[in-house]
């Protein structure tokens, strides 16, 4: 049950794309590609939205992208209140798709919409409930 690594982020006991967290654990950011029509997805999907086929293959993403938006969370939802304030960003990935993640070691005054960034898979040692995540860093 690889999604156990997501702790309080994802309580999904089983999914057809459960290898996503295994790849993250190995430091790989993976999406999926429909074998029938070639449509790619991040986050990965096991069922194609374009042709509705359920046969897919894994595709490695570079993690390179552009910061679409960001915000600092001061009043965090239950389960995350102990780590507030924290800054989240939305990244448009070069290969397609979009993700939300914590902003890593980029100084707050340097964070700008439209800046080039890289998404880096991480293993979280400090919070036992969350084992895998990714951060937004400078390329």
Secondary structure as UniProt FT lines:
FT   HELIX           2..6
FT   TURN            7..8
FT   TURN            16..18
FT   HELIX           19..25
FT   TURN            26..27
FT   STRAND          29..34
FT   TURN            35..37
FT   STRAND          40..41
FT   TURN            49..51
FT   STRAND          56..61
FT   STRAND          64..73
FT   TURN            78..80
FT   HELIX           81..83
FT   STRAND          86..93
FT   TURN            94..95
FT   STRAND          98..103
FT   HELIX           108..110
FT   TURN            113..114
FT   STRAND          116..123
FT   TURN            128..129
FT   STRAND          132..137
//
